[in-house]
Amino acid sequence: MLKKIVAVAAMLCATASFAAVDVNQASAADLDGIKGIGPAKSTRILDERKKSPYKDWPDFIARVRGVGTTTASKYSAEGLTVNGVAYPVAKPVAAAPAPEKPVKPARPQKPETKTVAAGKTPAATAKP
């Protein structure tokens, strides 16, 4: 029976650690629990939140120095939300194939000519 209670408690703790953290309601400790957010970043987030709550992700990105779209995507993947909404992840667009380089034609080969060494005559014109 004790093993079951411990197992249930462990499962509850595990699910709580993966719960979403809303940036408008999180404490400094909650924000520090998000991978990539340290004490300095959480202070910036909380200072901006004191001015007014964040409306949406673009508002959050614009107001918090050091947070761009890539960072916001990482924070969202770690469980951070703005008003309960995760950062929208854009589907990667397949890269357009690179245009083929034009193939240069091969240089024409020069015809092979045999040269006669100076001072020697060809065998057909040699005198007996």
C-alpha positions in Angstrom: 0.0 0.0 0.0 2.8 2.4 0.9 4.4 1.7 -2.5 1.2 2.7 -4.3 1.0 6.0 -2.3 4.6 6.8 -3.1 4.1 6.0 -6.8 1.0 8.2 -7.0 2.8 11.1 -5.2 5.8 10.8 -7.6 3.4 10.9 -10.6 1.7 14.0 -9.3 5.0 15.7 -8.8 6.2 14.8 -12.3 3.0 16.2 -13.9 3.2 19.3 -11.8 6.8 20.0 -13.1 5.5 19.9 -16.7 2.6 22.1 -16.0 2.3 25.3 -18.0 3.5 28.5 -16.4 1.5 31.6 -17.3 3.8 34.6 -17.5 1.1 37.0 -16.2 0.7 34.9 -12.9 4.1 33.3 -12.4 6.4 34.2 -9.5 10.1 34.6 -9.9 10.6 31.0 -8.7 8.1 29.8 -11.3 9.9 31.6 -14.1 13.3 30.4 -12.9 12.0 26.9 -13.3 11.7 27.4 -17.0 14.9 26.3 -18.8 16.7 29.3 -20.2 15.2 31.8 -17.8 17.6 32.8 -15.0 17.3 35.4 -12.2 18.1 38.4 -14.4 15.6 37.5 -17.1 12.9 36.7 -14.6 13.5 40.1 -13.0 13.1 41.8 -16.4 9.9 39.9 -17.1 8.4 40.7 -13.7 9.4 44.4 -14.0 7.6 44.7 -17.3 4.6 42.9 -15.9 4.3 45.4 -13.1 3.7 48.1 -15.7 0.9 46.1 -17.3 0.1 42.5 -18.0 1.2 41.0 -21.2 -1.5 40.8 -23.9 0.0 38.2 -26.1 3.3 36.8 -27.3 4.2 39.7 -29.6 3.6 42.0 -26.7 5.9 39.8 -24.5 8.6 39.7 -27.2 8.5 43.5 -27.7 8.6 44.4 -24.0 11.2 42.0 -22.6 14.7 42.8 -23.7 16.6 39.7 -24.9 13.6 37.7 -26.0 13.0 37.2 -29.7 10.9 34.7 -31.7 13.5 31.9 -31.3 13.8 32.4 -27.6 10.0 32.7 -27.2 9.6 29.4 -29.0 12.1 27.7 -26.7 10.3 29.1 -23.6 7.0 28.0 -24.9 8.4 24.5 -25.5 9.5 24.5 -21.8 6.0 25.3 -20.7 5.7 29.1 -20.6 2.4 30.6 -21.8 1.0 34.1 -22.2 -2.6 34.2 -21.1 -2.7 30.4 -21.3 -1.6 30.4 -25.0 1.6 28.7 -26.1 3.8 30.4 -28.7 2.6 29.4 -32.1 5.2 27.2 -33.8 5.5 27.8 -37.5 5.8 24.7 -39.6 9.2 24.6 -41.3 9.0 25.5 -44.9 10.8 23.3 -47.3 13.7 25.1 -48.9 13.3 25.7 -52.6 15.7 23.7 -54.6 18.8 25.6 -55.6 19.0 26.5 -59.3 21.2 24.3 -61.2 24.5 25.8 -62.4 24.8 25.9 -66.2 27.3 23.2 -67.4 30.2 24.7 -69.3 31.0 22.8 -72.5 34.2 20.9 -72.5 37.1 22.5 -74.3 37.7 21.0 -77.8 40.8 18.8 -77.9 43.6 19.9 -80.1 44.5 17.4 -82.8 47.5 15.4 -82.1 50.4 16.1 -84.4 53.7 14.3 -84.4 56.7 16.5 -84.7 59.9 15.4 -86.3 62.9 16.0 -84.2 65.4 18.5 -85.7 68.0 16.9 -87.8 66.2 13.6 -88.4 64.3 12.7 -91.5 61.3 10.5 -91.5 61.9 6.8 -92.4 59.9 7.0 -95.7 62.2 9.7 -97.1 65.4 8.4 -95.9 68.2 7.7 -98.4 69.6 4.2 -98.5 
